Amino acid sequence: MSLLLKRRIQFALLVIGVVLLSFTAEKCRHLVGERAASKSGQFTLFNCFDGGSGTLACLVKQSVKHYSYSIRSIHVEDRRLRAIEAALSDAVSQGLSAEVAAKRAEKEGAKAAKLSTRKVDHIVGPIISSGWDFFEAIYFGGTMTEGFLRGIGTLFGTYSIGYVGEERFGKFGYFIGSHLGSWFGGRIGLMVYDVVNGIQYMILALQADPQASSDESFSYEQSHESLSGEEL
């Protein structure tokens, strides 16, 4: 079996799996009710100016971004200086002139800084996207579990699809792939949350008292709200 055929089969299985997961999640959302289903995925820029939790979420996101980029700058500069020192030592050992040694060291330093920036961006980007989706889920009244699952999905989606995009189309491919991966991974996380909610609902329904079920007094949404209150 050729490599191309294997990839096509893997892609087809992935598409089928996502479609089945989406269908199951939608059924579970109807089963548990709107109030108990996932609530995030609706955050916009205007929520940053509501003066409440939306503003707090935006401030947290920007703070994390600036802190992460500060660490990146320090890390990149350290790699650049180390590369320059190594290049100078190598040039001196070869008996090269000071001018040639300086040019070679500068070139090696720039190369090391570029490579280091690229590696760090692959780490910082997914983490920021994941943290943002987590706070977005909490802002819309979701549970900690919803925020965690969406954040994990975003993290893996941003990294994996961004990596594939870069392998095929370079820096532009990474940019597009990471954004698509962030959205796709976050939605997968929400689907998983809704499916888990549906399974929990069915388990609680089976364990509920038959008389209570016949009187329709069993409410999963009330149970879900109480669990959410305990998490907070």
N, C-alpha and C positions, 0 to 999 in steps of 0.2 A: 504493500500500500504506500503510495507516494506521500511525501510530506504535505503537499498542497491539499490532497484529498483528506488527510487527517485533520488539517486545520479547518477545512470546510465542515467536516463532521462535528468537530468540537464547537464551531460557531453555531451550527444548527441546533445542537443540543443545548447550548447556552441560551439561544433565543427561545426554544421550547420551554426550558426551565423558568425563564423570566416571565413568559406568558402565563404559565401555570401558576406561578407564585402571585402574579398580579390578579389573576382570576380568583384564586383562593383568598387573597387579602381583601378583595372587594366583597366577597361573600361574607367574610368574617366581620367586616365593617357594618354590613347590614344586620348581621346577627346580633352584635353587641350594642348597636345603636350609635348615633352620631356623637353623643356626649362622652362615650367611653372609648371611641376610636381615636386614632392618631390625630393630632391637631396642628402640627407644624407644617411648613411648606408654603406659608402665606406671607412671610415677612418681606417688607419692602423698605426702601430707603426712608420713606416718610415716617415709619415707626421709630426711627432714631430721634425724632423731634417730639415725641409724645410726653416728654418730661417725666416718664416713669421707668418701667422695666425695659422698654425699648431703648431709651437713651442709655441706660446702664449697660445693656447688651452691646451697644455700639461702642461705648467707651472701653469696655473690657476687650472687645475685638481689636480696637486700635492700640490699646496698651500692650496687648500680647504681640501684635505685629511689630511695633516699634522696639519692644524688648528683644524679640527674636532677631530683628535686623541688626540691632546693636551687637548681639552675640555673633552674628554672621560677619560683621565688619571686623571685629576683633580676631575671629578665627582666620579670616582671609588674609589679614595683614600679617598674622603670625606665620602662616604658610609661605607668604611671599618673602618675608625676611629670611626664613630658613632656606628657601630655595636660592636666594641671592648669596647667602653665606656659603652654601655647598658649592655653588658655581664658582665663586671667587677662590675657594680653597682648591678646587680642581684645576682652575686656570693657573694658579700660582705653582702648583705641583708640576704642571706641564711647561712651565717657563715662559708663559705668554706675557706680553707687555701689559702695563696697567690699563691702557685704553681699550685693548681687545678684551681683557678680563672684565672690565666694567660693562662693556656692551653685552657680553655673553651673560653676565650675572643679571643685568636688567631684563634681558630677553627671557631667561629662565624664571625670574621672579614674576613677570607678567603672565607667563604660561601657567605657573603654579596658582596664581591668584584667580585666573579664569576658571581653571579646573575646580578649585576649591569652592568658588562661588556657585558653580553649577551643581556640585554635590550638596551643598548646604541648602540651596533652593529646593532641591528634591525632598528635603526633610522638613524645612520650615513651611512650605506651601501647604502640604497635606495637613499638617498639625493645625495651622491657622484655620483652614476650611473646616476641619473636624470640630474645633472648639466653637466656631461661629454657629454651626448647625446645632450643636448641643444647646447653646444659649437661646437660639431661635426656638427650639422645641419647648424649652422651659417658659419662654416669653408667652407663647400661645397657650399656656395652661397644660402642657403635656407633662407626663411623669418623668422622673429621673431615668427610668428604663427606656422610655421613648427617646429621650435626648441621648442616652448612651448608645443605643442601637443605631440611631441615625448618624451620630458622630463616627462610630466605627465604620459604617458603610461608606461615609464620605471619605474617611482616611484611606481606606483600601482602594476605593474607586479613583480618587485623585492620583494616588501613587501609581497604581497599576496601568490605568488607561493613559496617564501622562507619560509613563515609561514607554508604552507601546507606540504612542504618537511620536515620541522623540526618536525612537529607533527607525521609524519609517520616514519622517519628514523633518527631523532636526528640531531646532529650537521652536519654530512655529508650530510643529506638531505637538510638542510638549505643552505649549500654551493652550492650544485648542483641546488637546486630550485631557489635560488636568481639569479644565472647566467642565467639560462634558462628564468626566469621571466623577467630579464632585457632585454634580446634579444626579447622575445615574446611581452612584453609590448611596447617596442620601435617601433616594426613593426606595431602593432595595431594603435599606434599614427600616424604613417606615412600613414596608410590606411585611417584613419579618415580625415587626411589633404587632401589627394587626392580626397576623396569623396566630401568634402566641396568645394574644387577647382572646381570639375566638376559641382556641383550645381550652384556655382557662375557663371561659364561659360555659363550654360544654361539660367540663369536669364539675363545675359548681352546680350546673343544672341537674346532672345525674345524681349528685350528692344531696340535692335539696329534698325537702320533705314533699312527698307526692300530693298531699292535701294543699300545701302552700302553692305548689305548681298549678293545681287545678283552679285555685282562686286567683291566680296570676299575681300573687303577692311577691314572688321572687323577682328581684330586680338586680340585674348584673351591674347596671349603671351606678346604683347606690353602693354596691359592693366595691366597685372600681373607685368611686369617689372616696370611700373610707380608706382604701388602700393607699390612694394618693395622699390623703391627709396624714397617714402614718409615715410615708416617705419624707414629707416635708417636716 
